[in-house]
Amino acid sequence: MKKTLISLAGGLILGLISSILILNYNGWTYIHHNKNGEVEKVINELDFNLLTNSLLLIFASTILIYVLISFFEKRKNKVKK
């Protein structure tokens, strides 16, 4: 249980940091003007590729941390015997 919580928290933190540093946010902004040329409405759209890739990075880092913790636990138990 402890290993799972550590890997989830670590994967979330590591995945968010790596997605901020590696991926670029290219959100779209639409600006609607009225007849006088004044800004009437501003629409910001999300970049769903960024969200998908960020979630994949978080998932991959969570699995990587879980596998590493499991490996070091097995190695630690093997050395004790």
Distance bins in CASP14 RR format, pairs under 12 A and 6 or more apart:
PFRMAT RR
TARGET T0000
AUTHOR 0000-0000-0000
RMODE 2
METHOD distances of the structure
MODEL  1
1 7 0 0 0 0 0 1 0 0 0 0 0
1 8 0 0 0 0 0 1 0 0 0 0 0
2 8 0 0 0 0 0 1 0 0 0 0 0
2 9 0 0 0 0 0 1 0 0 0 0 0
2 66 0 0 0 0 0 1 0 0 0 0 0
2 69 0 0 0 0 1 0 0 0 0 0 0
2 73 0 0 0 0 0 1 0 0 0 0 0
3 9 0 0 0 0 0 1 0 0 0 0 0
3 10 0 0 0 0 0 1 0 0 0 0 0
3 62 0 0 0 0 0 1 0 0 0 0 0
3 65 0 0 0 0 1 0 0 0 0 0 0
3 66 1 0 0 1 0 0 0 0 0 0 0
3 67 0 0 0 0 0 1 0 0 0 0 0
3 68 0 0 0 0 0 1 0 0 0 0 0
3 69 1 0 1 0 0 0 0 0 0 0 0
3 70 1 0 0 1 0 0 0 0 0 0 0
3 71 0 0 0 0 0 1 0 0 0 0 0
3 72 0 0 0 0 0 1 0 0 0 0 0
3 73 1 0 0 1 0 0 0 0 0 0 0
3 74 0 0 0 0 0 1 0 0 0 0 0
4 10 0 0 0 0 0 1 0 0 0 0 0
4 11 0 0 0 0 0 1 0 0 0 0 0
4 62 0 0 0 0 1 0 0 0 0 0 0
4 63 0 0 0 0 0 1 0 0 0 0 0
4 65 0 0 0 0 0 1 0 0 0 0 0
4 66 1 0 0 1 0 0 0 0 0 0 0
4 69 0 0 0 0 1 0 0 0 0 0 0
4 70 0 0 0 0 0 1 0 0 0 0 0
5 11 0 0 0 0 0 1 0 0 0 0 0
5 12 0 0 0 0 0 1 0 0 0 0 0
5 62 0 0 0 0 0 1 0 0 0 0 0
5 65 0 0 0 0 0 1 0 0 0 0 0
5 66 0 0 0 0 0 1 0 0 0 0 0
5 69 0 0 0 0 0 1 0 0 0 0 0
6 12 0 0 0 0 0 1 0 0 0 0 0
6 13 0 0 0 0 0 1 0 0 0 0 0
6 14 0 0 0 0 0 1 0 0 0 0 0
6 62 0 0 0 0 0 1 0 0 0 0 0
6 65 1 0 0 1 0 0 0 0 0 0 0
6 66 0 0 0 0 1 0 0 0 0 0 0
6 68 0 0 0 0 0 1 0 0 0 0 0
6 69 1 0 0 1 0 0 0 0 0 0 0
6 70 0 0 0 0 0 1 0 0 0 0 0
6 72 0 0 0 0 0 1 0 0 0 0 0
6 73 0 0 0 0 0 1 0 0 0 0 0
7 13 0 0 0 0 0 1 0 0 0 0 0
7 14 0 0 0 0 0 1 0 0 0 0 0
7 15 0 0 0 0 0 1 0 0 0 0 0
7 58 0 0 0 0 0 1 0 0 0 0 0
7 59 0 0 0 0 0 1 0 0 0 0 0
7 60 0 0 0 0 0 1 0 0 0 0 0
7 61 0 0 0 0 1 0 0 0 0 0 0
7 62 1 0 1 0 0 0 0 0 0 0 0
7 63 1 0 0 1 0 0 0 0 0 0 0
7 64 0 0 0 0 1 0 0 0 0 0 0
7 65 1 0 1 0 0 0 0 0 0 0 0
7 66 1 1 0 0 0 0 0 0 0 0 0
7 67 0 0 0 0 1 0 0 0 0 0 0
7 68 0 0 0 0 1 0 0 0 0 0 0
7 69 1 0 0 1 0 0 0 0 0 0 0
7 70 0 0 0 0 1 0 0 0 0 0 0
7 73 0 0 0 0 0 1 0 0 0 0 0
8 14 0 0 0 0 0 1 0 0 0 0 0
8 15 0 0 0 0 0 1 0 0 0 0 0
8 58 0 0 0 0 1 0 0 0 0 0 0
8 59 0 0 0 0 0 1 0 0 0 0 0
8 61 0 0 0 0 0 1 0 0 0 0 0
8 62 1 0 1 0 0 0 0 0 0 0 0
8 63 0 0 0 0 0 1 0 0 0 0 0
8 65 0 0 0 0 1 0 0 0 0 0 0
8 66 0 0 0 0 1 0 0 0 0 0 0
8 69 0 0 0 0 0 1 0 0 0 0 0
9 15 0 0 0 0 0 1 0 0 0 0 0
9 16 0 0 0 0 0 1 0 0 0 0 0
9 58 0 0 0 0 0 1 0 0 0 0 0
9 61 0 0 0 0 0 1 0 0 0 0 0
9 62 0 0 0 0 1 0 0 0 0 0 0
9 65 0 0 0 0 1 0 0 0 0 0 0
9 66 0 0 0 0 0 1 0 0 0 0 0
9 69 0 0 0 0 0 1 0 0 0 0 0
10 16 0 0 0 0 1 0 0 0 0 0 0
10 17 0 0 0 0 1 0 0 0 0 0 0
10 18 0 0 0 0 0 1 0 0 0 0 0
10 58 0 0 0 0 1 0 0 0 0 0 0
10 61 1 0 0 1 0 0 0 0 0 0 0
10 62 1 0 0 1 0 0 0 0 0 0 0
10 63 0 0 0 0 0 1 0 0 0 0 0
10 64 0 0 0 0 1 0 0 0 0 0 0
10 65 1 0 1 0 0 0 0 0 0 0 0
10 66 0 0 0 0 1 0 0 0 0 0 0
10 68 0 0 0 0 0 1 0 0 0 0 0
10 69 0 0 0 0 0 1 0 0 0 0 0
11 17 0 0 0 0 1 0 0 0 0 0 0
11 18 0 0 0 0 1 0 0 0 0 0 0
11 19 0 0 0 0 0 1 0 0 0 0 0
11 54 0 0 0 0 0 1 0 0 0 0 0
11 55 0 0 0 0 0 1 0 0 0 0 0
11 57 0 0 0 0 1 0 0 0 0 0 0
11 58 1 0 1 0 0 0 0 0 0 0 0
11 59 0 0 0 0 1 0 0 0 0 0 0
11 60 0 0 0 0 1 0 0 0 0 0 0
11 61 1 0 1 0 0 0 0 0 0 0 0
11 62 1 0 1 0 0 0 0 0 0 0 0
11 63 0 0 0 0 1 0 0 0 0 0 0
11 64 1 0 0 1 0 0 0 0 0 0 0
11 65 1 0 1 0 0 0 0 0 0 0 0
11 66 0 0 0 0 1 0 0 0 0 0 0
11 67 0 0 0 0 0 1 0 0 0 0 0
11 68 0 0 0 0 0 1 0 0 0 0 0
11 69 0 0 0 0 0 1 0 0 0 0 0
12 18 0 0 0 0 0 1 0 0 0 0 0
12 19 0 0 0 0 0 1 0 0 0 0 0
12 54 0 0 0 0 0 1 0 0 0 0 0
12 55 0 0 0 0 0 1 0 0 0 0 0
12 57 0 0 0 0 0 1 0 0 0 0 0
12 58 1 0 1 0 0 0 0 0 0 0 0
12 59 0 0 0 0 1 0 0 0 0 0 0
12 60 0 0 0 0 0 1 0 0 0 0 0
12 61 0 0 0 0 1 0 0 0 0 0 0
12 62 1 0 0 1 0 0 0 0 0 0 0
12 65 0 0 0 0 1 0 0 0 0 0 0
13 19 0 0 0 0 0 1 0 0 0 0 0
13 20 0 0 0 0 0 1 0 0 0 0 0
13 57 0 0 0 0 0 1 0 0 0 0 0
13 58 0 0 0 0 1 0 0 0 0 0 0
13 61 0 0 0 0 1 0 0 0 0 0 0
13 62 0 0 0 0 0 1 0 0 0 0 0
13 65 0 0 0 0 1 0 0 0 0 0 0
14 20 0 0 0 0 0 1 0 0 0 0 0
14 21 0 0 0 0 0 1 0 0 0 0 0
14 22 0 0 0 0 0 1 0 0 0 0 0
14 54 0 0 0 0 0 1 0 0 0 0 0
14 57 0 0 0 0 1 0 0 0 0 0 0
14 58 0 0 0 0 1 0 0 0 0 0 0
14 59 0 0 0 0 0 1 0 0 0 0 0
14 60 0 0 0 0 1 0 0 0 0 0 0
14 61 1 0 1 0 0 0 0 0 0 0 0
14 62 0 0 0 0 1 0 0 0 0 0 0
14 63 0 0 0 0 0 1 0 0 0 0 0
14 64 0 0 0 0 1 0 0 0 0 0 0
14 65 1 0 0 1 0 0 0 0 0 0 0
14 66 0 0 0 0 0 1 0 0 0 0 0
14 68 0 0 0 0 0 1 0 0 0 0 0
15 21 0 0 0 0 1 0 0 0 0 0 0
15 22 0 0 0 0 1 0 0 0 0 0 0
15 23 0 0 0 0 0 1 0 0 0 0 0
15 53 0 0 0 0 0 1 0 0 0 0 0
15 54 1 0 0 1 0 0 0 0 0 0 0
15 55 0 0 0 0 1 0 0 0 0 0 0
15 56 0 0 0 0 1 0 0 0 0 0 0
15 57 1 0 1 0 0 0 0 0 0 0 0
15 58 1 0 1 0 0 0 0 0 0 0 0
15 59 0 0 0 0 1 0 0 0 0 0 0
15 60 0 0 0 0 1 0 0 0 0 0 0
15 61 1 0 1 0 0 0 0 0 0 0 0
15 62 0 0 0 0 1 0 0 0 0 0 0
15 63 0 0 0 0 0 1 0 0 0 0 0
15 64 0 0 0 0 1 0 0 0 0 0 0
15 65 0 0 0 0 1 0 0 0 0 0 0
16 22 0 0 0 0 0 1 0 0 0 0 0
16 23 0 0 0 0 0 1 0 0 0 0 0
16 51 0 0 0 0 0 1 0 0 0 0 0
16 54 1 0 0 1 0 0 0 0 0 0 0
16 55 0 0 0 0 0 1 0 0 0 0 0
16 57 0 0 0 0 1 0 0 0 0 0 0
16 58 1 0 0 1 0 0 0 0 0 0 0
16 61 0 0 0 0 1 0 0 0 0 0 0
16 62 0 0 0 0 0 1 0 0 0 0 0
17 23 0 0 0 0 0 1 0 0 0 0 0
17 54 0 0 0 0 0 1 0 0 0 0 0
17 57 0 0 0 0 1 0 0 0 0 0 0
17 58 0 0 0 0 0 1 0 0 0 0 0
17 61 0 0 0 0 1 0 0 0 0 0 0
18 53 0 0 0 0 0 1 0 0 0 0 0
18 54 0 0 0 0 1 0 0 0 0 0 0
18 56 0 0 0 0 0 1 0 0 0 0 0
18 57 1 0 1 0 0 0 0 0 0 0 0
18 58 0 0 0 0 1 0 0 0 0 0 0
18 59 0 0 0 0 0 1 0 0 0 0 0
18 60 0 0 0 0 1 0 0 0 0 0 0
18 61 1 0 0 1 0 0 0 0 0 0 0
18 62 0 0 0 0 0 1 0 0 0 0 0
18 64 0 0 0 0 0 1 0 0 0 0 0
19 25 0 0 0 0 1 0 0 0 0 0 0
19 47 0 0 0 0 0 1 0 0 0 0 0
19 49 0 0 0 0 0 1 0 0 0 0 0
19 50 1 0 0 1 0 0 0 0 0 0 0
19 51 0 0 0 0 1 0 0 0 0 0 0
19 52 0 0 0 0 0 1 0 0 0 0 0
19 53 1 0 0 1 0 0 0 0 0 0 0
19 54 1 1 0 0 0 0 0 0 0 0 0
19 55 0 0 0 0 1 0 0 0 0 0 0
19 56 0 0 0 0 1 0 0 0 0 0 0
19 57 1 0 1 0 0 0 0 0 0 0 0
19 58 1 0 0 1 0 0 0 0 0 0 0
19 59 0 0 0 0 0 1 0 0 0 0 0
19 60 0 0 0 0 0 1 0 0 0 0 0
19 61 0 0 0 0 1 0 0 0 0 0 0
20 50 0 0 0 0 0 1 0 0 0 0 0
20 53 0 0 0 0 0 1 0 0 0 0 0
20 54 0 0 0 0 1 0 0 0 0 0 0
20 57 0 0 0 0 1 0 0 0 0 0 0
20 58 0 0 0 0 0 1 0 0 0 0 0
21 54 0 0 0 0 0 1 0 0 0 0 0
21 57 0 0 0 0 0 1 0 0 0 0 0
22 50 0 0 0 0 0 1 0 0 0 0 0
22 53 0 0 0 0 1 0 0 0 0 0 0
22 54 0 0 0 0 1 0 0 0 0 0 0
22 56 0 0 0 0 0 1 0 0 0 0 0
22 57 1 0 0 1 0 0 0 0 0 0 0
22 60 0 0 0 0 0 1 0 0 0 0 0
22 61 0 0 0 0 0 1 0 0 0 0 0
23 47 0 0 0 0 1 0 0 0 0 0 0
23 49 0 0 0 0 1 0 0 0 0 0 0
23 50 1 0 1 0 0 0 0 0 0 0 0
23 51 0 0 0 0 1 0 0 0 0 0 0
23 52 0 0 0 0 0 1 0 0 0 0 0
23 53 1 0 1 0 0 0 0 0 0 0 0
23 54 1 0 0 1 0 0 0 0 0 0 0
23 55 0 0 0 0 0 1 0 0 0 0 0
23 56 0 0 0 0 0 1 0 0 0 0 0
23 57 1 0 0 1 0 0 0 0 0 0 0
23 58 0 0 0 0 0 1 0 0 0 0 0
24 47 0 0 0 0 1 0 0 0 0 0 0
24 49 0 0 0 0 0 1 0 0 0 0 0
24 50 1 0 0 1 0 0 0 0 0 0 0
24 53 0 0 0 0 0 1 0 0 0 0 0
24 54 0 0 0 0 0 1 0 0 0 0 0
25 44 0 0 0 0 0 1 0 0 0 0 0
25 45 0 0 0 0 0 1 0 0 0 0 0
25 46 0 0 0 0 1 0 0 0 0 0 0
25 47 1 0 0 1 0 0 0 0 0 0 0
25 48 0 0 0 0 0 1 0 0 0 0 0
25 49 0 0 0 0 0 1 0 0 0 0 0
25 50 1 0 1 0 0 0 0 0 0 0 0
25 51 0 0 0 0 1 0 0 0 0 0 0
25 53 0 0 0 0 0 1 0 0 0 0 0
25 54 0 0 0 0 1 0 0 0 0 0 0
26 44 0 0 0 0 0 1 0 0 0 0 0
26 45 0 0 0 0 0 1 0 0 0 0 0
26 46 0 0 0 0 0 1 0 0 0 0 0
26 47 1 0 1 0 0 0 0 0 0 0 0
26 48 0 0 0 0 0 1 0 0 0 0 0
26 49 0 0 0 0 1 0 0 0 0 0 0
26 50 1 0 0 1 0 0 0 0 0 0 0
26 53 0 0 0 0 0 1 0 0 0 0 0
27 43 0 0 0 0 0 1 0 0 0 0 0
27 44 1 0 0 1 0 0 0 0 0 0 0
27 45 1 0 0 1 0 0 0 0 0 0 0
27 46 1 0 0 1 0 0 0 0 0 0 0
27 47 1 0 1 0 0 0 0 0 0 0 0
27 48 0 0 0 0 1 0 0 0 0 0 0
27 49 0 0 0 0 1 0 0 0 0 0 0
27 50 1 0 0 1 0 0 0 0 0 0 0
27 51 0 0 0 0 0 1 0 0 0 0 0
28 42 0 0 0 0 0 1 0 0 0 0 0
28 43 0 0 0 0 1 0 0 0 0 0 0
28 44 1 0 0 1 0 0 0 0 0 0 0
28 45 1 0 1 0 0 0 0 0 0 0 0
28 46 0 0 0 0 1 0 0 0 0 0 0
28 47 1 0 0 1 0 0 0 0 0 0 0
28 48 0 0 0 0 0 1 0 0 0 0 0
28 49 0 0 0 0 0 1 0 0 0 0 0
28 50 0 0 0 0 0 1 0 0 0 0 0
29 39 0 0 0 0 0 1 0 0 0 0 0
29 41 0 0 0 0 0 1 0 0 0 0 0
29 42 1 0 0 1 0 0 0 0 0 0 0
29 43 1 0 0 1 0 0 0 0 0 0 0
29 44 1 0 1 0 0 0 0 0 0 0 0
29 45 1 0 0 1 0 0 0 0 0 0 0
29 46 0 0 0 0 0 1 0 0 0 0 0
29 47 0 0 0 0 0 1 0 0 0 0 0
30 39 0 0 0 0 0 1 0 0 0 0 0
30 40 0 0 0 0 0 1 0 0 0 0 0
30 41 0 0 0 0 1 0 0 0 0 0 0
30 42 1 0 0 1 0 0 0 0 0 0 0
30 43 1 0 1 0 0 0 0 0 0 0 0
30 44 0 0 0 0 1 0 0 0 0 0 0
30 45 1 0 0 1 0 0 0 0 0 0 0
31 37 0 0 0 0 0 1 0 0 0 0 0
31 38 0 0 0 0 0 1 0 0 0 0 0
31 39 1 0 1 0 0 0 0 0 0 0 0
31 40 0 0 0 0 1 0 0 0 0 0 0
31 41 1 0 0 1 0 0 0 0 0 0 0
31 42 1 0 1 0 0 0 0 0 0 0 0
31 43 1 0 0 1 0 0 0 0 0 0 0
31 44 0 0 0 0 0 1 0 0 0 0 0
32 38 0 0 0 0 0 1 0 0 0 0 0
32 39 1 0 0 1 0 0 0 0 0 0 0
32 40 1 0 1 0 0 0 0 0 0 0 0
32 41 1 0 1 0 0 0 0 0 0 0 0
32 42 1 0 0 1 0 0 0 0 0 0 0
32 43 1 0 0 1 0 0 0 0 0 0 0
33 39 1 0 0 1 0 0 0 0 0 0 0
33 40 1 0 0 1 0 0 0 0 0 0 0
33 41 0 0 0 0 1 0 0 0 0 0 0
33 42 0 0 0 0 0 1 0 0 0 0 0
34 40 1 0 1 0 0 0 0 0 0 0 0
34 41 0 0 0 0 1 0 0 0 0 0 0
45 51 0 0 0 0 0 1 0 0 0 0 0
46 52 0 0 0 0 0 1 0 0 0 0 0
46 54 0 0 0 0 0 1 0 0 0 0 0
47 53 0 0 0 0 1 0 0 0 0 0 0
47 54 0 0 0 0 1 0 0 0 0 0 0
48 54 0 0 0 0 0 1 0 0 0 0 0
48 55 0 0 0 0 0 1 0 0 0 0 0
49 55 0 0 0 0 0 1 0 0 0 0 0
49 56 0 0 0 0 0 1 0 0 0 0 0
50 56 0 0 0 0 0 1 0 0 0 0 0
50 57 0 0 0 0 0 1 0 0 0 0 0
51 57 0 0 0 0 0 1 0 0 0 0 0
51 58 0 0 0 0 0 1 0 0 0 0 0
52 58 0 0 0 0 0 1 0 0 0 0 0
52 59 0 0 0 0 0 1 0 0 0 0 0
53 59 0 0 0 0 0 1 0 0 0 0 0
53 60 0 0 0 0 0 1 0 0 0 0 0
54 60 0 0 0 0 0 1 0 0 0 0 0
54 61 0 0 0 0 0 1 0 0 0 0 0
55 61 0 0 0 0 0 1 0 0 0 0 0
55 62 0 0 0 0 0 1 0 0 0 0 0
56 62 0 0 0 0 0 1 0 0 0 0 0
56 63 0 0 0 0 0 1 0 0 0 0 0
57 63 0 0 0 0 0 1 0 0 0 0 0
57 64 0 0 0 0 0 1 0 0 0 0 0
58 64 0 0 0 0 0 1 0 0 0 0 0
58 65 0 0 0 0 0 1 0 0 0 0 0
59 65 0 0 0 0 0 1 0 0 0 0 0
59 66 0 0 0 0 0 1 0 0 0 0 0
60 66 0 0 0 0 0 1 0 0 0 0 0
60 67 0 0 0 0 0 1 0 0 0 0 0
61 67 0 0 0 0 0 1 0 0 0 0 0
61 68 0 0 0 0 0 1 0 0 0 0 0
62 68 0 0 0 0 0 1 0 0 0 0 0
62 69 0 0 0 0 0 1 0 0 0 0 0
63 69 0 0 0 0 0 1 0 0 0 0 0
63 70 0 0 0 0 0 1 0 0 0 0 0
64 70 0 0 0 0 0 1 0 0 0 0 0
64 71 0 0 0 0 0 1 0 0 0 0 0
65 71 0 0 0 0 0 1 0 0 0 0 0
65 72 0 0 0 0 0 1 0 0 0 0 0
66 72 0 0 0 0 0 1 0 0 0 0 0
66 73 0 0 0 0 0 1 0 0 0 0 0
67 73 0 0 0 0 0 1 0 0 0 0 0
67 74 0 0 0 0 0 1 0 0 0 0 0
68 74 0 0 0 0 0 1 0 0 0 0 0
68 75 0 0 0 0 0 1 0 0 0 0 0
69 75 0 0 0 0 0 1 0 0 0 0 0
69 76 0 0 0 0 0 1 0 0 0 0 0
70 76 0 0 0 0 0 1 0 0 0 0 0
70 77 0 0 0 0 0 1 0 0 0 0 0
71 77 0 0 0 0 0 1 0 0 0 0 0
71 78 0 0 0 0 0 1 0 0 0 0 0
72 78 0 0 0 0 0 1 0 0 0 0 0
72 79 0 0 0 0 0 1 0 0 0 0 0
73 79 0 0 0 0 0 1 0 0 0 0 0
73 80 0 0 0 0 0 1 0 0 0 0 0
74 80 0 0 0 0 0 1 0 0 0 0 0
74 81 0 0 0 0 0 1 0 0 0 0 0
75 81 0 0 0 0 0 1 0 0 0 0 0
END
